[in-house]
């Protein structure tokens, strides 16, 4: 029996948990600071069910979500498992998102919903896929942008098994990592501002062209 209401709630939960997902972030930038990067799990009660999300998120230093992977499990009155890939907007929707573990054949996740700042593609989460992720070294998440150019993003699988099988993060752990993310992004923003100011000063002091 299908439970569409739970299916919708998992997408909404993933969107909401992305504010927490950045606690296990990877910051991508040419001048990125050294910050913790990891898979981790959060759990939240929802009615008569508990929803757990094992996730990994890549965030640009502009604070935009580049890619996020969510393995969502609903347990309780309803039992359901969903795999989600979160990518930026401006994607070619019919192409879906390709997920490849190591050199295995890629699987396609079809888009289910788009928000103003991100799109979510999903597929059923199977035991075989979880086992493959546990044995794998890394995965590549590829979406097509509006120019029909592929945007592959590498995601490590190191630490996935411990996160998936282990206990969820506590609120204090999440708060600490959120602060680490904020500090790292603030430093990068300040560094970009200094580079811009220096470039402007250099341009003003340069002799006029002859």
C-alpha positions, 0 to 999 in steps of 0.5 A: 500500500502506498502512502503519498502523504508520507512521501510528500513529508519526506521531501519536506523533511529533507528540505527542512533538514538541509538547514541542519545538513550543513553541519556535515558539510564540505565547503567548495572554494578555491580558498576554502578553509579546512572544515569538518566534512562527514556523513551523519544522521539526524532523526526527528519524530513526525506524528506516529513515525520517526524519520531518520536522514543519513546525509552528506551535503556540499555547500559552496562558499556562497552558501548555496547547496551544491549537492546533498544526498539524503537516505531517509527512513520512515519507521513506525505506523508507516515504513518507507525508505527513500533516496534523495539527491538535492541539486541547484535549480536550472536543471534539465528535468527530464534527464533526472540525476545520475548517481554512480558508485565507484565505477558501477553503472549509474542509477537515475533519480527522477525529480520530484519537487523543486523549491526556489533554491534547489531541486530534489530527485528521488528513488526508492532506497533499497538494501542493495544500494545501501550495501553498495554504498557501504562497500564503495569508496565514492559516488558521483552525482551528475545533473544537467544544467540549463545549458545541457552541460553535465555538472558532476559532483564527487561525494566520498563514502568514507564514514558512510557506514558508521553514520548509517548504522550508528546513533543520530547526532545530538542537537548540541553536536549539530549546533557546534557544527553549524557554528563551524560552518558559519565561521568558515563561510564568514572567513571566506566572505571576508577574504573575498572582500579583501581581495576585491578591495585590493584589486580596486585599490590597485586599479585606482593607483595604476598609471593611466594608459598612454 
